[in-house]
């Protein structure tokens, strides 16, 4: 069996990492305890959404070039999902552990953490920031607070997630251009 070659450019690596976030039912259930009940279709969808957003955090921490930024993001982003206030409340206060409203609010809070990291990396190292700034401005992250309806938060998440993915690709492309010039 031939060993797969890794892509030589960051853009391809980022695209592959983003598309690899989606797992099948079998993939998710293989990670669960043997006696755990089967996952519903909704649970699989939610797991895939969380995995995609988790990967956004890992990718942005890997794309950071400035040593201080990279160290800080690599220390904070991989575990950020465990520190989301809405989801911590679910663990502390018990059943129902996760409601749809709590899920979307927690996801919005996680996206806000990632947005700050993306903006920091863009500020630190991207030469032509205009396209990324426009992309992010067109898709503001919902606050995830009580003042927004679940529908508003969900719609905001639906805009912010693809904007983050595109911003990560743009950062990778900028990094590839920088390396090619060096």
Secondary structure, DSSP 8 states (H G I E B T S, - for coil): -------SSHHHHHHHHHHTT---HHHHHTTS-TTS----HHHHHHHHHHHHHHHHHHHHHHH--SHHHHHHHHHHSTTGGGG-HHHHHHHHH-SSS--HHHHHHHHHHHHHHHHHHHHHHHHHH-S--HHHHHHHHTS-----STTS-HHHHHHHHHHHHHHHHHHHHHHHHHHHHHHHH-
